[in-house]
Amino acid sequence: MIRVIRTELRRSNAITLTVLLLLASALVLTASMHQWNRQWLLFSYQQAGALLLLVPLALAGGAMLGRREARTGADELMGSTGRPRWQKVTPPAAALAVAVAGVHLLTLAIGATVIGATGGLVNAVGALPALVDITVLVGAGWLGFAAARAWPTPALPPALAALVLVGQVAVEFTAADSRLRNLTLNLPPPGNAWESFTTEALLGRLALGAGLLLGGLLLGVGASRLLRATGLAAAAAGMVLAVVITPLGLGARYRVDAAAQRLVCADGTPQVCVTAGYAHELPTVTPAVRRALTLLAKLPGAPTRAVQWRADAASTFDPAQFRGTTPKTEPGTVLFRVDPDNRLGGTGDLFRLRALDATALTANIVNGAGTTMNGCHLGDTVALGAAGAWLMGVDVPPVTDLQFSYDEGVRAEIAATVRALRNLPEREQVRRVTALRDAADACRTEDLRSILTGAPVA
């Protein structure tokens, strides 16, 4: 059987389909490289989202293979042989499955190799979506193969590809808030690099793949109306189950992966720790974070340890989701964020990643005297910025955190507040910045500027 499949791989369009699928995968993953750079779980998400293009290609490729006998005029000859139908379609269908599955596994292996070689975290959890998606791709190829054997018209392959692609886009735009949204293979994004697919999301995808596989198999080998009807019912059932099982809504398809959030700490003191998914950033992050800890040590009771902020749930993209009225920090520990958005190149630099800005990272940490990632609602931006600027010895801190927006008016107010603070005796300066830190760490979010200025803000 292996020899027969090898022969089919050479004489069919399987090699051409493999090249097309590989190019489409490379296009999607290269274009999104700035989003998944060295992040295994984000790569997994991007590869799963590529099925928006890969499934129409698999359908069209299967249909081209299904038309082979009619295109070469061998359909009457093949139909006159005494072999049962399943024996005739098994070799080309198997070759199609090998080609489609092989290219998806090759893409996964390349991603794992690149990420692992550059110090990124690679684990089995990130490989599960690709393994599940193989069933969807093979099932789509088999459905196209069966459809073309029944209707071997030259227009069928491009028509199938266009129908599925346009149909997914239409569903995404017209049914974004309903469960029909689950029919599209273009996934909503995870909010953080440590989020992996939930079991329900994978089961929904697996149900779709199983339905397409069974439907394509029965339609391809079915010599009776009953088998063909059963095949259509199986494909429809797979789509219905995918709609019902797959969670709907931002953050509903993802969960926090404990392995990706495991802390990895730098050698030496003071201790600096990041999550395992960002361990490759530790050599760059550590000096900037330790500089921030040195600056924070100007205040009494300063933290002696810094840990990357971690979410306790999948993100819903609500800015207030992880902030409340109760602090979420450990004694003696300051939290900081390594934000991928701070690494993007500017206009025209889509594929080039800037080095992490160490000065900006230090400023992000000392902003608010180290309180801006403590789990509390954020207070007065001017007061928090002034505390950070005072600690750094500048007029306005070079903060790049996307939570803050320093327009010209805010920058002027920060600079004015810092100047007023520096006119006080040094001991009073320290007392006021310390008082602001303690108030912010107790989730006091109103009238913070009065702590620095000694007067309520008008």
NUSE-696082 format. One record per residue (C-alpha): residue in three letters; x, y, z; residue number from 1. Coordinates in steps of 0.5 Angstrom, whole numbers, plus 500, padded with zeros to 3 digits. Each point is the difference from the previous one (the first is absolute). Layout:
+------+------+-------+-----+-----+
! rest ! east ! north !  up !  nr !
+------+------+-------+-----+-----+
!  ALA !    X !     Y !   Z ! NUM !
...
+------+------+-------+-----+-----+
***
This chain:
+------+------+-------+-----+-----+
! rest ! east ! north !  up !  nr !
+------+------+-------+-----+-----+
!  MET !  500 !   500 ! 500 !   1 !
!  ILE !  506 !   505 ! 502 !   2 !
!  ARG !  503 !   499 ! 493 !   3 !
!  VAL !  493 !   501 ! 497 !   4 !
!  ILE !  499 !   507 ! 504 !   5 !
!  ARG !  507 !   502 ! 498 !   6 !
!  THR !  498 !   499 ! 492 !   7 !
!  GLU !  494 !   504 ! 501 !   8 !
!  LEU !  504 !   505 ! 503 !   9 !
!  ARG !  504 !   501 ! 494 !  10 !
!  ARG !  495 !   499 ! 495 !  11 !
!  SER !  494 !   504 ! 503 !  12 !
!  ASN !  500 !   508 ! 502 !  13 !
!  ALA !  502 !   498 ! 507 !  14 !
!  ILE !  507 !   503 ! 499 !  15 !
!  THR !  497 !   507 ! 497 !  16 !
!  LEU !  495 !   500 ! 506 !  17 !
!  THR !  505 !   499 ! 505 !  18 !
!  VAL !  504 !   506 ! 497 !  19 !
!  LEU !  494 !   505 ! 500 !  20 !
!  LEU !  498 !   498 ! 507 !  21 !
!  LEU !  507 !   501 ! 502 !  22 !
!  LEU !  501 !   507 ! 497 !  23 !
!  ALA !  493 !   502 ! 503 !  24 !
!  SER !  502 !   498 ! 507 !  25 !
!  ALA !  507 !   503 ! 499 !  26 !
!  LEU !  496 !   507 ! 498 !  27 !
!  VAL !  495 !   500 ! 506 !  28 !
!  LEU !  506 !   498 ! 505 !  29 !
!  THR !  505 !   505 ! 497 !  30 !
!  ALA !  495 !   506 ! 500 !  31 !
!  SER !  498 !   499 ! 507 !  32 !
!  MET !  507 !   498 ! 502 !  33 !
!  HIS !  500 !   507 ! 504 !  34 !
!  GLN !  495 !   497 ! 504 !  35 !
!  TRP !  502 !   493 ! 502 !  36 !
!  ASN !  508 !   502 ! 500 !  37 !
!  ARG !  503 !   494 ! 504 !  38 !
!  GLN !  493 !   499 ! 504 !  39 !
!  TRP !  498 !   492 ! 499 !  40 !
!  LEU !  493 !   501 ! 502 !  41 !
!  LEU !  499 !   506 ! 495 !  42 !
!  PHE !  503 !   496 ! 495 !  43 !
!  SER !  495 !   495 ! 501 !  44 !
!  TYR !  494 !   505 ! 499 !  45 !
!  GLN !  503 !   503 ! 494 !  46 !
!  GLN !  500 !   493 ! 497 !  47 !
!  ALA !  493 !   498 ! 502 !  48 !
!  GLY !  498 !   507 ! 497 !  49 !
!  ALA !  503 !   498 ! 493 !  50 !
!  LEU !  495 !   495 ! 499 !  51 !
!  LEU !  496 !   506 ! 497 !  52 !
!  LEU !  504 !   499 ! 494 !  53 !
!  LEU !  502 !   493 ! 500 !  54 !
!  VAL !  494 !   497 ! 501 !  55 !
!  PRO !  497 !   503 ! 493 !  56 !
!  LEU !  507 !   498 ! 497 !  57 !
!  ALA !  499 !   493 ! 503 !  58 !
!  LEU !  493 !   499 ! 497 !  59 !
!  ALA !  502 !   503 ! 493 !  60 !
!  GLY !  506 !   495 ! 500 !  61 !
!  GLY !  496 !   494 ! 502 !  62 !
!  ALA !  495 !   502 ! 494 !  63 !
!  MET !  505 !   500 ! 495 !  64 !
!  LEU !  503 !   493 ! 502 !  65 !
!  GLY !  492 !   498 ! 500 !  66 !
!  ARG !  500 !   503 ! 493 !  67 !
!  ARG !  506 !   496 ! 497 !  68 !
!  GLU !  496 !   494 ! 497 !  69 !
!  ALA !  495 !   504 ! 496 !  70 !
!  ARG !  506 !   505 ! 498 !  71 !
!  THR !  504 !   495 ! 497 !  72 !
!  GLY !  494 !   496 ! 497 !  73 !
!  ALA !  501 !   494 ! 505 !  74 !
!  ASP !  494 !   500 ! 503 !  75 !
!  GLU !  496 !   495 ! 496 !  76 !
!  LEU !  507 !   495 ! 500 !  77 !
!  MET !  500 !   501 ! 508 !  78 !
!  GLY !  492 !   499 ! 501 !  79 !
!  SER !  501 !   493 ! 495 !  80 !
!  THR !  505 !   497 ! 505 !  81 !
!  GLY !  497 !   495 ! 505 !  82 !
!  ARG !  503 !   503 ! 506 !  83 !
!  PRO !  496 !   503 ! 505 !  84 !
!  ARG !  499 !   507 ! 501 !  85 !
!  TRP !  504 !   501 ! 506 !  86 !
!  GLN !  506 !   496 ! 497 !  87 !
!  LYS !  500 !   505 ! 495 !  88 !
!  VAL !  500 !   507 ! 504 !  89 !
!  THR !  504 !   497 ! 506 !  90 !
!  PRO !  507 !   502 ! 497 !  91 !
!  PRO !  499 !   507 ! 497 !  92 !
!  ALA !  496 !   501 ! 507 !  93 !
!  ALA !  506 !   498 ! 504 !  94 !
!  ALA !  505 !   504 ! 496 !  95 !
!  LEU !  496 !   506 ! 501 !  96 !
!  ALA !  499 !   499 ! 507 !  97 !
!  VAL !  508 !   499 ! 501 !  98 !
!  ALA !  501 !   506 ! 496 !  99 !
!  VAL !  496 !   504 ! 504 ! 100 !
!  ALA !  502 !   498 ! 507 ! 101 !
!  GLY !  507 !   500 ! 498 ! 102 !
!  VAL !  500 !   507 ! 498 ! 103 !
!  HIS !  496 !   502 ! 506 ! 104 !
!  LEU !  505 !   496 ! 505 ! 105 !
!  LEU !  506 !   503 ! 496 ! 106 !
!  THR !  498 !   507 ! 501 ! 107 !
!  LEU !  499 !   498 ! 508 ! 108 !
!  ALA !  507 !   497 ! 500 ! 109 !
!  ILE !  503 !   506 ! 497 ! 110 !
!  GLY !  497 !   505 ! 505 ! 111 !
!  ALA !  502 !   495 ! 506 ! 112 !
!  THR !  507 !   500 ! 497 ! 113 !
!  VAL !  500 !   508 ! 499 ! 114 !
!  ILE !  497 !   501 ! 507 ! 115 !
!  GLY !  504 !   495 ! 504 ! 116 !
!  ALA !  507 !   502 ! 496 ! 117 !
!  THR !  499 !   507 ! 502 ! 118 !
!  GLY !  498 !   499 ! 507 ! 119 !
!  GLY !  493 !   500 ! 500 ! 120 !
!  LEU !  495 !   495 ! 504 ! 121 !
!  VAL !  498 !   494 ! 496 ! 122 !
!  ASN !  495 !   495 ! 503 ! 123 !
!  ALA !  495 !   495 ! 498 ! 124 !
!  VAL !  494 !   504 ! 502 ! 125 !
!  GLY !  502 !   505 ! 494 ! 126 !
!  ALA !  500 !   494 ! 495 ! 127 !
!  LEU !  493 !   497 ! 502 ! 128 !
!  PRO !  496 !   505 ! 495 ! 129 !
!  ALA !  504 !   499 ! 494 ! 130 !
!  LEU !  499 !   492 ! 501 ! 131 !
!  VAL !  493 !   501 ! 501 ! 132 !
!  ASP !  500 !   505 ! 494 ! 133 !
!  ILE !  503 !   494 ! 496 ! 134 !
!  THR !  493 !   497 ! 500 ! 135 !
!  VAL !  497 !   506 ! 497 ! 136 !
!  LEU !  504 !   501 ! 495 ! 137 !
!  VAL !  500 !   493 ! 497 ! 138 !
!  GLY !  493 !   499 ! 501 ! 139 !
!  ALA !  499 !   507 ! 496 ! 140 !
!  GLY !  505 !   496 ! 494 ! 141 !
!  TRP !  495 !   494 ! 501 ! 142 !
!  LEU !  494 !   504 ! 499 ! 143 !
!  GLY !  503 !   503 ! 494 ! 144 !
!  PHE !  502 !   494 ! 497 ! 145 !
!  ALA !  493 !   497 ! 501 ! 146 !
!  ALA !  497 !   506 ! 497 ! 147 !
!  ALA !  504 !   500 ! 494 ! 148 !
!  ARG !  499 !   492 ! 499 ! 149 !
!  ALA !  492 !   502 ! 500 ! 150 !
!  TRP !  501 !   506 ! 496 ! 151 !
!  PRO !  506 !   500 ! 496 ! 152 !
!  THR !  499 !   507 ! 497 ! 153 !
!  PRO !  507 !   505 ! 499 ! 154 !
!  ALA !  496 !   505 ! 504 ! 155 !
!  LEU !  499 !   496 ! 506 ! 156 !
!  PRO !  507 !   501 ! 503 ! 157 !
!  PRO !  500 !   508 ! 500 ! 158 !
!  ALA !  493 !   500 ! 502 ! 159 !
!  LEU !  501 !   496 ! 506 ! 160 !
!  ALA !  506 !   504 ! 502 ! 161 !
!  ALA !  496 !   507 ! 499 ! 162 !
!  LEU !  494 !   497 ! 503 ! 163 !
!  VAL !  503 !   498 ! 507 ! 164 !
!  LEU !  505 !   506 ! 500 ! 165 !
!  VAL !  494 !   505 ! 499 ! 166 !
!  GLY !  495 !   496 ! 504 ! 167 !
!  GLN !  505 !   501 ! 506 ! 168 !
!  VAL !  501 !   507 ! 499 ! 169 !
!  ALA !  493 !   501 ! 499 ! 170 !
!  VAL !  498 !   497 ! 507 ! 171 !
!  GLU !  506 !   503 ! 503 ! 172 !
!  PHE !  497 !   507 ! 498 ! 173 !
!  THR !  492 !   498 ! 501 ! 174 !
!  ALA !  500 !   496 ! 506 ! 175 !
!  ALA !  506 !   502 ! 504 ! 176 !
!  ASP !  495 !   500 ! 507 ! 177 !
!  SER !  497 !   493 ! 498 ! 178 !
!  ARG !  502 !   493 ! 501 ! 179 !
!  LEU !  500 !   500 ! 492 ! 180 !
!  ARG !  507 !   504 ! 501 ! 181 !
!  ASN !  503 !   493 ! 502 ! 182 !
!  LEU !  499 !   498 ! 493 ! 183 !
!  THR !  506 !   504 ! 498 ! 184 !
!  LEU !  507 !   498 ! 500 ! 185 !
!  ASN !  503 !   507 ! 502 ! 186 !
!  LEU !  501 !   500 ! 507 ! 187 !
!  PRO !  499 !   505 ! 505 ! 188 !
!  PRO !  507 !   502 ! 503 ! 189 !
!  PRO !  502 !   498 ! 507 ! 190 !
!  GLY !  502 !   506 ! 505 ! 191 !
!  ASN !  507 !   497 ! 502 ! 192 !
!  ALA !  505 !   496 ! 498 ! 193 !
!  TRP !  499 !   495 ! 506 ! 194 !
!  GLU !  493 !   498 ! 497 ! 195 !
!  SER !  498 !   494 ! 497 ! 196 !
!  PHE !  494 !   497 ! 497 ! 197 !
!  THR !  495 !   497 ! 505 ! 198 !
!  THR !  498 !   493 ! 499 ! 199 !
!  GLU !  493 !   502 ! 498 ! 200 !
!  ALA !  503 !   504 ! 494 ! 201 !
!  LEU !  504 !   494 ! 498 ! 202 !
!  LEU !  494 !   495 ! 500 ! 203 !
!  GLY !  496 !   505 ! 496 ! 204 !
!  ARG !  506 !   500 ! 495 ! 205 !
!  LEU !  500 !   492 ! 500 ! 206 !
!  ALA !  493 !   499 ! 499 ! 207 !
!  LEU !  500 !   504 ! 494 ! 208 !
!  GLY !  506 !   496 ! 498 ! 209 !
!  ALA !  497 !   494 ! 501 ! 210 !
!  GLY !  494 !   502 ! 497 ! 211 !
!  LEU !  504 !   502 ! 493 ! 212 !
!  LEU !  504 !   494 ! 501 ! 213 !
!  LEU !  494 !   495 ! 500 ! 214 !
!  GLY !  496 !   504 ! 495 ! 215 !
!  GLY !  505 !   500 ! 495 ! 216 !
!  LEU !  502 !   493 ! 501 ! 217 !
!  LEU !  493 !   497 ! 499 ! 218 !
!  LEU !  498 !   505 ! 494 ! 219 !
!  GLY !  507 !   498 ! 497 ! 220 !
!  VAL !  499 !   492 ! 501 ! 221 !
!  GLY !  492 !   500 ! 500 ! 222 !
!  ALA !  497 !   496 ! 495 ! 223 !
!  SER !  493 !   501 ! 502 ! 224 !
!  ARG !  495 !   506 ! 502 ! 225 !
!  LEU !  500 !   498 ! 507 ! 226 !
!  LEU !  508 !   500 ! 501 ! 227 !
!  ARG !  500 !   507 ! 496 ! 228 !
!  ALA !  494 !   503 ! 504 ! 229 !
!  THR !  504 !   497 ! 507 ! 230 !
!  GLY !  506 !   504 ! 497 ! 231 !
!  LEU !  496 !   506 ! 499 ! 232 !
!  ALA !  497 !   499 ! 507 ! 233 !
!  ALA !  507 !   499 ! 503 ! 234 !
!  ALA !  503 !   506 ! 497 ! 235 !
!  ALA !  494 !   504 ! 503 ! 236 !
!  ALA !  500 !   497 ! 507 ! 237 !
!  GLY !  507 !   502 ! 500 ! 238 !
!  MET !  499 !   508 ! 499 ! 239 !
!  VAL !  494 !   500 ! 504 ! 240 !
!  LEU !  504 !   497 ! 506 ! 241 !
!  ALA !  506 !   505 ! 499 ! 242 !
!  VAL !  495 !   505 ! 500 ! 243 !
!  VAL !  497 !   498 ! 507 ! 244 !
!  ILE !  506 !   497 ! 503 ! 245 !
!  THR !  505 !   506 ! 499 ! 246 !
!  PRO !  500 !   505 ! 505 ! 247 !
!  LEU !  497 !   507 ! 497 ! 248 !
!  GLY !  503 !   507 ! 503 ! 249 !
!  LEU !  507 !   503 ! 501 ! 250 !
!  GLY !  504 !   496 ! 504 ! 251 !
!  ALA !  495 !   494 ! 501 ! 252 !
!  ARG !  504 !   496 ! 495 ! 253 !
!  TYR !  507 !   501 ! 504 ! 254 !
!  ARG !  503 !   498 ! 507 ! 255 !
!  VAL !  506 !   502 ! 504 ! 256 !
!  ASP !  505 !   495 ! 499 ! 257 !
!  ALA !  504 !   498 ! 506 ! 258 !
!  ALA !  506 !   498 ! 497 ! 259 !
!  ALA !  501 !   506 ! 496 ! 260 !
!  GLN !  499 !   505 ! 506 ! 261 !
!  ARG !  505 !   496 ! 504 ! 262 !
!  LEU !  505 !   505 ! 503 ! 263 !
!  VAL !  507 !   500 ! 498 ! 264 !
!  CYS !  505 !   504 ! 504 ! 265 !
!  ALA !  507 !   503 ! 498 ! 266 !
!  ASP !  506 !   498 ! 504 ! 267 !
!  GLY !  502 !   505 ! 505 ! 268 !
!  THR !  497 !   506 ! 504 ! 269 !
!  PRO !  495 !   503 ! 501 ! 270 !
!  GLN !  496 !   495 ! 497 ! 271 !
!  VAL !  496 !   501 ! 493 ! 272 !
!  CYS !  496 !   495 ! 497 ! 273 !
!  VAL !  496 !   499 ! 494 ! 274 !
!  THR !  495 !   495 ! 497 ! 275 !
!  ALA !  503 !   494 ! 497 ! 276 !
!  GLY !  497 !   502 ! 493 ! 277 !
!  TYR !  504 !   507 ! 501 ! 278 !
!  ALA !  506 !   496 ! 502 ! 279 !
!  HIS !  504 !   502 ! 494 ! 280 !
!  GLU !  499 !   507 ! 502 ! 281 !
!  LEU !  503 !   499 ! 507 ! 282 !
!  PRO !  507 !   503 ! 498 ! 283 !
!  THR !  497 !   506 ! 497 ! 284 !
!  VAL !  495 !   501 ! 506 ! 285 !
!  THR !  505 !   499 ! 506 ! 286 !
!  PRO !  504 !   506 ! 499 ! 287 !
!  ALA !  494 !   505 ! 499 ! 288 !
!  VAL !  496 !   497 ! 506 ! 289 !
!  ARG !  506 !   500 ! 505 ! 290 !
!  ARG !  501 !   507 ! 498 ! 291 !
!  ALA !  493 !   502 ! 502 ! 292 !
!  LEU !  500 !   496 ! 506 ! 293 !
!  THR !  506 !   504 ! 502 ! 294 !
!  LEU !  496 !   507 ! 498 ! 295 !
!  LEU !  495 !   497 ! 504 ! 296 !
!  ALA !  504 !   499 ! 506 ! 297 !
!  LYS !  501 !   508 ! 501 ! 298 !
!  LEU !  493 !   499 ! 504 ! 299 !
!  PRO !  500 !   496 ! 507 ! 300 !
!  GLY !  496 !   493 ! 500 ! 301 !
!  ALA !  502 !   499 ! 492 ! 302 !
!  PRO !  499 !   494 ! 497 ! 303 !
!  THR !  506 !   495 ! 499 ! 304 !
!  ARG !  498 !   495 ! 495 ! 305 !
!  ALA !  496 !   501 ! 493 ! 306 !
!  VAL !  496 !   495 ! 496 ! 307 !
!  GLN !  496 !   501 ! 494 ! 308 !
!  TRP !  493 !   501 ! 500 ! 309 !
!  ARG !  496 !   494 ! 499 ! 310 !
!  ALA !  492 !   499 ! 499 ! 311 !
!  ASP !  496 !   496 ! 504 ! 312 !
!  ALA !  495 !   499 ! 494 ! 313 !
!  ALA !  499 !   500 ! 493 ! 314 !
!  SER !  500 !   507 ! 497 ! 315 !
!  THR !  493 !   503 ! 498 ! 316 !
!  PHE !  503 !   506 ! 497 ! 317 !
!  ASP !  497 !   505 ! 506 ! 318 !
!  PRO !  505 !   505 ! 502 ! 319 !
!  ALA !  497 !   499 ! 507 ! 320 !
!  GLN !  500 !   492 ! 500 ! 321 !
!  PHE !  506 !   500 ! 505 ! 322 !
!  ARG !  499 !   506 ! 504 ! 323 !
!  GLY !  496 !   501 ! 506 ! 324 !
!  THR !  500 !   503 ! 507 ! 325 !
!  THR !  504 !   494 ! 503 ! 326 !
!  PRO !  508 !   500 ! 499 ! 327 !
!  LYS !  503 !   494 ! 497 ! 328 !
!  THR !  507 !   500 ! 502 ! 329 !
!  GLU !  505 !   496 ! 504 ! 330 !
!  PRO !  503 !   504 ! 506 ! 331 !
!  GLY !  507 !   503 ! 497 ! 332 !
!  THR !  498 !   498 ! 493 ! 333 !
!  VAL !  499 !   505 ! 494 ! 334 !
!  LEU !  497 !   497 ! 494 ! 335 !
!  PHE !  502 !   503 ! 493 ! 336 !
!  ARG !  497 !   498 ! 493 ! 337 !
!  VAL !  504 !   498 ! 494 ! 338 !
!  ASP !  495 !   502 ! 495 ! 339 !
!  PRO !  501 !   498 ! 493 ! 340 !
!  ASP !  497 !   506 ! 497 ! 341 !
!  ASN !  506 !   504 ! 502 ! 342 !
!  ARG !  505 !   496 ! 496 ! 343 !
!  LEU !  496 !   501 ! 493 ! 344 !
!  GLY !  504 !   504 ! 494 ! 345 !
!  GLY !  497 !   506 ! 498 ! 346 !
!  THR !  496 !   502 ! 493 ! 347 !
!  GLY !  504 !   495 ! 495 ! 348 !
!  ASP !  503 !   496 ! 505 ! 349 !
!  LEU !  495 !   494 ! 500 ! 350 !
!  PHE !  505 !   495 ! 500 ! 351 !
!  ARG !  505 !   503 ! 504 ! 352 !
!  LEU !  500 !   500 ! 508 ! 353 !
!  ARG !  503 !   505 ! 504 ! 354 !
!  ALA !  505 !   498 ! 506 ! 355 !
!  LEU !  496 !   501 ! 506 ! 356 !
!  ASP !  501 !   507 ! 503 ! 357 !
!  ALA !  503 !   499 ! 507 ! 358 !
!  THR !  499 !   508 ! 502 ! 359 !
!  ALA !  493 !   499 ! 498 ! 360 !
!  LEU !  499 !   494 ! 504 ! 361 !
!  THR !  503 !   503 ! 506 ! 362 !
!  ALA !  496 !   506 ! 499 ! 363 !
!  ASN !  494 !   496 ! 500 ! 364 !
!  ILE !  502 !   496 ! 506 ! 365 !
!  VAL !  501 !   507 ! 504 ! 366 !
!  ASN !  494 !   503 ! 498 ! 367 !
!  GLY !  496 !   501 ! 506 ! 368 !
!  ALA !  506 !   498 ! 504 ! 369 !
!  GLY !  499 !   493 ! 498 ! 370 !
!  THR !  492 !   500 ! 501 ! 371 !
!  THR !  497 !   500 ! 493 ! 372 !
!  MET !  500 !   492 ! 500 ! 373 !
!  ASN !  497 !   499 ! 507 ! 374 !
!  GLY !  493 !   498 ! 498 ! 375 !
!  CYS !  497 !   506 ! 502 ! 376 !
!  HIS !  496 !   505 ! 495 ! 377 !
!  LEU !  505 !   505 ! 498 ! 378 !
!  GLY !  499 !   507 ! 503 ! 379 !
!  ASP !  503 !   507 ! 497 ! 380 !
!  THR !  504 !   499 ! 494 ! 381 !
!  VAL !  504 !   506 ! 502 ! 382 !
!  ALA !  501 !   498 ! 507 ! 383 !
!  LEU !  503 !   493 ! 498 ! 384 !
!  GLY !  504 !   503 ! 495 ! 385 !
!  ALA !  503 !   506 ! 504 ! 386 !
!  ALA !  502 !   494 ! 506 ! 387 !
!  GLY !  504 !   496 ! 494 ! 388 !
!  ALA !  503 !   507 ! 497 ! 389 !
!  TRP !  502 !   502 ! 507 ! 390 !
!  LEU !  503 !   493 ! 501 ! 391 !
!  MET !  504 !   500 ! 494 ! 392 !
!  GLY !  502 !   507 ! 500 ! 393 !
!  VAL !  497 !   502 ! 494 ! 394 !
!  ASP !  494 !   505 ! 499 ! 395 !
!  VAL !  496 !   495 ! 496 ! 396 !
!  PRO !  501 !   493 ! 500 ! 397 !
!  PRO !  501 !   496 ! 494 ! 398 !
!  VAL !  494 !   495 ! 501 ! 399 !
!  THR !  498 !   496 ! 494 ! 400 !
!  ASP !  494 !   496 ! 504 ! 401 !
!  LEU !  494 !   500 ! 495 ! 402 !
!  GLN !  496 !   501 ! 507 ! 403 !
!  PHE !  502 !   508 ! 500 ! 404 !
!  SER !  500 !   505 ! 495 ! 405 !
!  TYR !  504 !   506 ! 501 ! 406 !
!  ASP !  498 !   506 ! 495 ! 407 !
!  GLU !  503 !   506 ! 501 ! 408 !
!  GLY !  495 !   503 ! 505 ! 409 !
!  VAL !  502 !   494 ! 505 ! 410 !
!  ARG !  507 !   500 ! 498 ! 411 !
!  ALA !  500 !   508 ! 502 ! 412 !
!  GLU !  496 !   498 ! 507 ! 413 !
!  ILE !  505 !   495 ! 502 ! 414 !
!  ALA !  506 !   504 ! 499 ! 415 !
!  ALA !  496 !   506 ! 504 ! 416 !
!  THR !  499 !   495 ! 505 ! 417 !
!  VAL !  507 !   497 ! 501 ! 418 !
!  ARG !  503 !   507 ! 500 ! 419 !
!  ALA !  495 !   502 ! 506 ! 420 !
!  LEU !  502 !   494 ! 503 ! 421 !
!  ARG !  508 !   501 ! 499 ! 422 !
!  ASN !  499 !   507 ! 503 ! 423 !
!  LEU !  499 !   496 ! 507 ! 424 !
!  PRO !  505 !   498 ! 505 ! 425 !
!  GLU !  503 !   493 ! 498 ! 426 !
!  ARG !  497 !   497 ! 506 ! 427 !
!  GLU !  493 !   502 ! 498 ! 428 !
!  GLN !  500 !   498 ! 493 ! 429 !
!  VAL !  502 !   493 ! 502 ! 430 !
!  ARG !  494 !   500 ! 505 ! 431 !
!  ARG !  495 !   503 ! 495 ! 432 !
!  VAL !  502 !   495 ! 495 ! 433 !
!  THR !  500 !   494 ! 505 ! 434 !
!  ALA !  493 !   502 ! 502 ! 435 !
!  LEU !  498 !   500 ! 493 ! 436 !
!  ARG !  503 !   493 ! 499 ! 437 !
!  ASP !  496 !   498 ! 506 ! 438 !
!  ALA !  493 !   503 ! 498 ! 439 !
!  ALA !  501 !   497 ! 493 ! 440 !
!  ASP !  502 !   493 ! 503 ! 441 !
!  ALA !  494 !   500 ! 505 ! 442 !
!  CYS !  495 !   501 ! 493 ! 443 !
!  ARG !  499 !   508 ! 502 ! 444 !
!  THR !  499 !   503 ! 493 ! 445 !
!  GLU !  497 !   507 ! 501 ! 446 !
!  ASP !  504 !   506 ! 502 ! 447 !
!  LEU !  507 !   497 ! 499 ! 448 !
!  ARG !  503 !   506 ! 498 ! 449 !
!  SER !  498 !   504 ! 506 ! 450 !
!  ILE !  505 !   495 ! 504 ! 451 !
!  LEU !  505 !   503 ! 496 ! 452 !
!  THR !  498 !   507 ! 499 ! 453 !
!  GLY !  497 !   501 ! 507 ! 454 !
!  ALA !  494 !   503 ! 497 ! 455 !
!  PRO !  494 !   497 ! 497 ! 456 !
!  VAL !  499 !   500 ! 493 ! 457 !
!  ALA !  495 !   505 ! 497 ! 458 !
+------+------+-------+-----+-----+
***
